[in-house]
């Protein structure tokens, strides 16, 4: 008999009578069979639990609870961490070592110091989440989070749902998270670990799987939610947004394209190998499934190695990476997309010396397409990247403008005196995050996801104006 693992988390009192089983090795994941009546009862229960407990907690206390939960996960011997490190590679197909390393890196970003940075980035005074706080212009302001947030999680990056769950808890919001069939486990395990630290707080969360688009669940919950947060394809985001009929905050994080930019000063004799290694890591982590992963790179001429040599070294590094940490197995459609791209450029390369293709021999494990001139093209992902040569990065950035609505992160490797100038150029073209190559897939606490706030966009600000404050003074019985 295999070990049974619940693929859901619900508050006490919600009775689930039957489950559907899916086997992964010696583990059996149990997915609940729910009715619309149970989902309605669940949303009501979460609101009640929040009102009794979470709504009355001070922000400092919430931070302490989350911090204690995260420190459980930072212990390599923690049973739920060991379970995640075992099961997530089976479920997602990602290399076990990548999952272990990246999950640890990701969770370290939610320790107490990082959560306080997160809050300080978004609120002049985070105390306004607890009480009315004085305003510089007079009067007072308080921020109220939604009572119930409905989260739609994506499954491309293990652990990503934790970001959304923590975001809601910091706003004192109850939350219902819909998991993805591609990764239905991590959010459940995190909720279970939260219950180990503070059972009452965990009672304000539910994590459930259901087939996307199921009207019997989504229509009910969209009517009852006070805010909606959506991760997924642009099509998924727009489809859910269309179904929201009430004037509530809806944050959608859909398809985005990230890229890298490498200056000649990062291609000196003592630096180019490190530069290649850093970029190969960004390309390989989670097989470019994250919207933070680079799909193309601009490389300046004038370094010790040429852009074409850079492409060749990158191909060799990706080959070494594949031997250490193999890419996940692909479905037929993904393989076809990569082979189609290769075939198209191999045909062009016959008559065009500005094009070259470097690819894994045995299969589609990695692909590097070299372009002798600057341009722009997205990738079919799964360790496939375009390398565009350019005389200077400013010239290359001119090719970004038609795609500005899709741009997100830029990993950059340039000298200090160029950083701010090039950052301004990138900002003008629509980029919202500029980071170091080698760090592209790791969003830091407090970053402005898709150029906006994470917390502040979900709250209601309530002001007590100075006139009301002054008038109240008149009614003080001790006033003279």
N, C-alpha and C positions, 0 to 999 in steps of 0.2 A: 504493500500500500504506500502511495506517495504522500508527501506532506501537504496538507490542505492549507491554502492561503486565501484569506478574504480579499477580493478585489474591490472592496467598498468600505466606507466608513460612515456610520450614521449615529445620531444621538441615541441614548437609551430610550426605550419606549417605542421605537419604530421596529415593528416585527416584520422580518423578511422570511417568508415561508419556503421559498424554493430558489435554487441556484442553478446556473448553467456552468458546467465544468470545462476548463481548457487545460491541457497538460503541457508542461514544459520540463522535460527531463523527468526527475523524480518529484517534481512539484506539481500540484493541481491548483490552479487559480479558480476561485468560485465567484462567478459574476451573478449579481442578484437579478431576479425577475420581479420587476416593480409594476405597480398599477398607478394610474394617474391620481387615484384617491390617496395613495401612500405618499406620492410626491407633494400633493397639497398639504397633507398632514405634516410632512417633513418641513416645509417652508414655514408653517405656523409654529412648529416646535422650536425651530431655530430662532425665530423672532422673540419668542418667549424667553428662551435661554439667554439670549443676548441682553434683553431688558433686565433680567434678574442679576446678571453677573458682568458680562463684558462691558456694557455701557457705563458701568459704575467704576471700572478699573482706571487707575491713573496710567498715563502713557508710560511712565517710568516702570511701573509694575509689569506692563505688557512686554516691554523691552527685556526685562529681567527673565521673564518666562521663556521668551523666544531664545534668548542667549543660553539659558540652561538646556533647552532642547537641542540647540545647535551643538553644544559641547558634548552631548551624548553621542552625536554623529561623528564628532572629531576623534572619538576613541576607536581605534581600529578593531577592537574586540567587541564593540557594541553589537548585540545580536541582530538588530534591524539593519545596521550597516552591512554586516556580513551577508545577510539575506539579500539586500539590494545588489551587492557586488557579485553575488552568485546568479541571481535571477535576471537582472537587467540585460546582461550580455545575451542570455538565452532568448529573451523577449524581443530585443531590438536588433540583434545581430552585430552590435558594435563589439570591438575588441575589448576583452575584459580589463586589460591594463589601462586602456583609454578611459573606460568607465570609472575605474577606481581613482585614477589621478584627477580627472576632470570633476567628478562628484565632490571630491575633497576640496579642490580649489574653489568650486562654486559655493559650497556651504560655508567656507571660511569668510565669505563676504557678508554673512548675516550675524556676526558676533555683535556684542553690545556696542562697541565703538563704531562699527559700521552702520548700525541702525540709527545711532544718534546723528551720524553724519548725514544719513538719508533724510531724517526729519529736519535737520538744520538747513539742508539744501532747499527744502520746499516751503518751510514756514519761517517767517522772521522770528517767531517765538513759538516753539512746539507746544508750550503750555496752553495755547489757545485750543488745543484738542481736549483739554480738561475743564477749563474755566474761561470766562470772559477776561481778556487781558488788555491792559491799557494800550491805546494807539498813540503814536507820536503826535498826531493832529488833534488829539482829544477824543474822549469817548472810549469805547471798548469794542473788542471783536472776539468772537468765538467761532471755531470751525467744527461743523457737525458732519461726521461720516455717514454714509448710507446705512440703513438698518440691515439690509440684506443685499449682498452682491452675488450675482450669478457669473461664474467664471467658466469660460470654454477653453480648456487646455489643449495644446498641441502635443504631439508625441515625438517630434523630431529631435529634441534635446532632453535627455533624462534629467530630472530635477527642476526643470524650468517652472513647473506649476508651483513650486515652493515660493518663488518670487511673488507670484500673484496672491497666494494665500497669506503670506506675511504682510503684504501691502494692505490687504483688507483688515487684518487683525490690528495693525497700527492705527487704523481709522475707527476701531471699535465696531467693526461691521461683522455680522454673521456672514457665512459664505457657503454657497453650494458650488462645487467644482465638478464639471463634466470631464471625465478623462477621455483620452484618445485610445483607440484600439491598438495603436502602435506602441503605446507605453502607458498602461493602466495602473501601474503599481506604486511609483515613488510618492505621489501625493497621498496615497492611502497610508503608506508607512510613516510619512512625516506626521500625519494626523494622529497615528497611534503613538508615536514618540511624544507628541505634545500632550497627549492624555496621561502619559507617565509622569510628566512634570506638573500639569495642572488639568485635572479631569474636567473641571467646570468650563475652562476655556475651550477645550477640545469639543465640548458639547455644543459649541456655537458653530461647528463646522460639519459639513457633509461632503463626501467625495463619492461620486457615482459614475458608472459607465452606462451609456445608452447609445444606440445608433444615431449618428448625426442626422438632424432633420426630423426626428420623431416628434410629430406635432403633439401627441398626447402628453409629453413631458415638457418640451420646450415652450409651447404656447402658454401652458399653465404657469411655468416659472418666469417667463418674460413678463407676464402680467403682474406677478407678485414681487419682482425684484425692484430695488431702488437704484441699481446701477448694474451695468453689464461690462465685463472685460473679456475680449475675444482674442485668442491667438490662433493663427491658422493661415490658410491660403487667402489671397485677396477675395476669391470667390466666396469662401466660407464667411469671411468677415462681412462682406456686403449682403449676403443672404440673411444672416442673423440680424444685422442692422435694420434691414427692411422690415423684419417682423416685430421690431420694437415700436409699439404704437403710442407709448406715453413719453412725456418730456423728461427723461432721466439721462444721467451721464452714460455714454457708451464709448468705451475706449477699444479701438480695434487695431491690432498689430498684424498686418498682412504681409504680403510678399515684398521683400526688399533686396537690394543688391549692394554688396560691399566689395571693396577693392583695395589694393595696396599701391603705394607709390615709393619708389626707391631712387634716391639721389646718387650721383656719382661718388659722393664722399662716403657712402656706405659700401662702395665697391673697391676700396683700396686693398692692397696686398694683405694687410693684417685684419681686414674686416669682412671681406666678401663671403668667406665660408660661413661665418656666423649669420650673416644676412640671409643667405640661402637657407640655412637650417631653420631660422626663425619663420620664414615664409612657408617652408614645407610643413612645419608644425601647424600653422594656421589653416593650411589647406587640408590637412589630414584629420584633425580633431573632429570627431563625429561626421566625417566624410562630407564636409561642407553643408550639412543639413541646417545648420544655424544661419539665420539671416546676417549674423556678424562675420561669417566666413568669407574670405576673398574669393571672387570668381574670376578676377583678372588682376594683372599687375602692370603698372607703367614703370619702365626701367630706363634711366638716363644713359646716354652715351658719354664717354669720357672717363670711365673708371678703368681699373686695371684689367677687368674682363668686360667684354662687350655684352650688350643685351642678349645676343644670340648665345653666347657662352653661358650667360646667366641661365637662360632657358635650359641649356644642356645640363648644367650643374643641378638645377632644380629637379630635372627629370631623374638624375642619379640619386638625389636625396630622397625623392618620393619612392624610388625603387627600394632603397634601404629601409625606409619607414615601413613599407608594405611587408617586408620580411620580418620586421620586429612586431608590428602591430597591424595585422591584415585588415583590409577594408571589409565591411559587412557584405553579405551576399545580396545581390540585386534581383529584382523581378525583371521579367523579359522586357517590359517597356523601358526601364532604365538602361538596360544593356543596349537596346536598340537606339536610344537617344545618343549614347556615347559613340557607338559604331557609326551612326549617321554623320556625326560631327567629324570624326576621324576621316571617313571616306570622302566627305566634301572637301576638306582641306588637303588631303593627300592628292586629290585630283587637281586642285588649284596649284599645289606646290610643283607639279611637273613643269609648268610653264612660267611660274612666278617665283623668282629667287628670294623674294621678301617673305615667303611663307615656308615654314617647316613644321613637321609633326614629330614629336617624340612620345612614344607610347609603350606601355608594358607589352611584352611579346605574347605572354600566355593568354591574356584576357583583357578586360577593360579596367584593371586595377588602378591605373593612373594614366593621365594624358596631359601633355603640355603642347599647346599650339603656339608657335612663335610667329609674330607679325613684325616685319621690318619697319613698319610705319605706325604711328599712333592711331588708335581707333577705339571702339567700345563694342563689346559683345558679352552677353551673359553666358553662363556655363550650365550644362546639364548636371552639374554637381558630381558627387562621388569621386572626388580627387581629380577633377578635370579643370584646368586653368589656362587662360590666355595670357601670353606675355607680349606686351606692346612696347617696341623700342621707340625712343623719342630723343630729340636733341636736348630738350629741357622739359621739366614737369609742367611748367606753366602752359607750354604749347599743348601738351597732352590733355590737360584739364578742359580745354575748349571742346573736347568731344563728349563731355559729360552732360551738357545742358539738355539735350533731348530726353534724357532719362532722369531728370532731377526729381520727379515725383516718386521714383523707386530707390533713390540713393539713400544709404544709411551710413555705414562706417567706412572710414579710410584708415588703413594701417600705413604709417609713414616712417621713413628712415632717411632723415636729412640732417644737415648741420644746424646748430642752434640759431644762427643768424637768419636762416631761411624758414624756420618753423612757423613763425607767426605770419609771415607774408604768404606762404603757401596755404596755411590754415584759412586765411581770409579768402584766398582764391577758391578753396574747396567749399567754404560756407556760401559763397556767392553762387555756386553751382548746385546747392541743395544738400550737401553733406551735413549731417547733424552730430556726428561723433568722429573725433580724430584721436587715434591711439597709436601705440608702438606696434610695429610688426612683431609677431611672437606673442602678442597679448590680445589679438583681435577678437577671439572667441569668448573672452572673459569680460562681461560688462561689470563695471565697478558700482558700488553702492552709491545711489544718488544721481546716477547719470540720467540725462534727459532722453528717455526712450522715444525715438522718432521725433525728437526736437520739442518735447513737451514734458509737463510735470507728470509724475506717477501718482502722487497722493493728492496734490492740490486740485487737480482736475476732477476729482471725485467728491470733494466736500462742498457743503454749503457754508458760506461765510455769513454770519449774522452780526450786524453792527448795532451797538448802542451809541447813538450820536451824542456829541458834546452837549447839545441843547437839552436832551433828556437828563443827562447827568447834572447839568446846572440847575434845571428846574427841580430835580429831586432834592437838591440841597436846601431849597426853600421850605421843604416839608419836614426838615430835621427839627424836632421839637426843641433842640438846644441851640438853634441858630439865632443869631442876634443881628 
